[in-house]
Amino acid sequence: MAKKPQKETDDREIFGKGTRLEVVRADHSDDRSWLSDAPVCPSLHTHHIAHVGRMWASASFEVLRSDASGTFVLVVLEGEGETLIDGEWRTVKANEICLLPAFVPTAIRTKGEKKWYFAWVRYEESREVSPVLSSNSPVIHKGTVQPLNFSIAGLAAEMERDEPEPSAIHHWVELIHGFVARAARPFQGDDRLWRVWKEVEGDLERNWSLKDLEEIGHLGKEHLRRLSQQQLGRSPMQQITYLRMRHALTLLTTTELKVETVALAVGYENPFTFSNAFKRWLGKRPSEYRE
């Protein structure tokens, strides 16, 4: 059974003895110790990438960001670890791609005593521009992960040269971002599921039930559940909550609507129930997040 997330939401970094990493950053703005010696590649700014890297994490490794300022993409190369998704710790295994949205708590950690080898891309985004991930992007799915691994390794090797070649840097950066863009693309394998979420997004105030979703998509209960889990990494009802929380985030950060009004706008008649759900998924109550 997945472990419950810790209640302490302060940012933290525990690398553990024996952890190794290889990083390339876009600029000098982040002065954390593990980034301070990394080569700087301004070309990453082309796609709003803050840093990329590969890590060989040993037991006890854990990183938590209480309010990530950009999309975080992780691919598992060997072993398995855990990541915080929608308020719960979930296991990510070799050959899986994990995509975590901006402006929510983001955390990753090793699982037990096992070592974990993964690669990542971290974006720097603002609430005024479209994020890398859409509301229908998958959370965890299997895929071919080595292209990202090799692209990051290629960029890192080029940056270590005495005179890095601009055309080679451009090549590696485009490959890195291209991998993420494809991984974040919503699945189009079944238009029925796409219709379901389009309908839900257009009417988040409605008290949705599984039967409603089945009727919109002309899907049986088990087929709907299986497709949703396969394509998004969430159950149908978890996806509804996710869509509501995303819209609530937008309203809290771009309007001055009262929390009670935001709750109604995303389908919660009881503001206290909304506040509890928001904290469970995002680590803070709506009023705390707005502050």
URJO-V979865 format. One record per backbone hydrogen bond with DSSP energy under -0.5 kcal/mol. NH is the residue of the N-H (numbers start at 1). CO is the residue of the C=O. Records with the same first field share a line. If there is no record, write none. Layout:
NH = CO + CO
This chain:
5 = 87
12 = 64
14 = 62
19 = 16
20 = 56
22 = 54
24 = 52
25 = 39
26 = 50
31 = 29
35 = 32
36 = 32
38 = 35
39 = 23
41 = 25
44 = 41
45 = 42
46 = 43
47 = 44
48 = 45
49 = 44
50 = 122
51 = 122
52 = 24
53 = 120
54 = 22
55 = 118
56 = 20
57 = 55 + 116
58 = 15
60 = 112
61 = 58
62 = 14
63 = 108
64 = 12
65 = 106
68 = 65 + 104
72 = 100
73 = 121
74 = 98
75 = 119
76 = 96
77 = 75 + 117
78 = 117
80 = 115
81 = 92
82 = 109
83 = 90
84 = 107
85 = 83 + 88
88 = 85
89 = 3
90 = 83
92 = 81
94 = 79
95 = 76
96 = 93
97 = 141
98 = 74
99 = 139
100 = 72 + 98
103 = 68
106 = 65
108 = 63
109 = 82
110 = 61
111 = 80
112 = 110
114 = 111
116 = 57
117 = 78
118 = 55 + 116
119 = 75
120 = 53
121 = 73
122 = 51
123 = 71 + 121
124 = 48
125 = 69 + 123
129 = 126
134 = 184
137 = 134
139 = 232
141 = 97
143 = 95
145 = 143
148 = 145
149 = 145
150 = 146
151 = 147
152 = 148
153 = 149
154 = 150
155 = 151
156 = 152
157 = 153
158 = 154
159 = 155
160 = 156
161 = 158
164 = 161
166 = 164
169 = 165
170 = 166
171 = 167
172 = 168
173 = 169
174 = 170
175 = 171
176 = 172
177 = 173
178 = 174
179 = 175
180 = 176
181 = 177
182 = 178
183 = 179
184 = 180
185 = 181 + 182
193 = 190
194 = 190
195 = 191
196 = 192
197 = 193
198 = 194
199 = 195
200 = 196
201 = 197
202 = 198
203 = 200
204 = 201
206 = 203
208 = 206
213 = 209
214 = 210
215 = 211
216 = 212
217 = 213
218 = 214
219 = 214
224 = 220
225 = 221
226 = 222
227 = 223
228 = 224
229 = 225
230 = 226
231 = 227
232 = 228
233 = 228 + 229
234 = 228
239 = 235
240 = 236
241 = 237
242 = 238
243 = 239
244 = 240
245 = 241
246 = 242
247 = 243
248 = 244
249 = 245
250 = 246
251 = 247
252 = 248
253 = 249
254 = 250
255 = 251
262 = 258
263 = 259
264 = 260
265 = 261
266 = 262 + 263
267 = 264
268 = 263
269 = 267
271 = 269
274 = 270
275 = 271
276 = 272
277 = 273
278 = 274
279 = 275
280 = 276
281 = 277
282 = 278
283 = 279
289 = 285
290 = 286
291 = 287
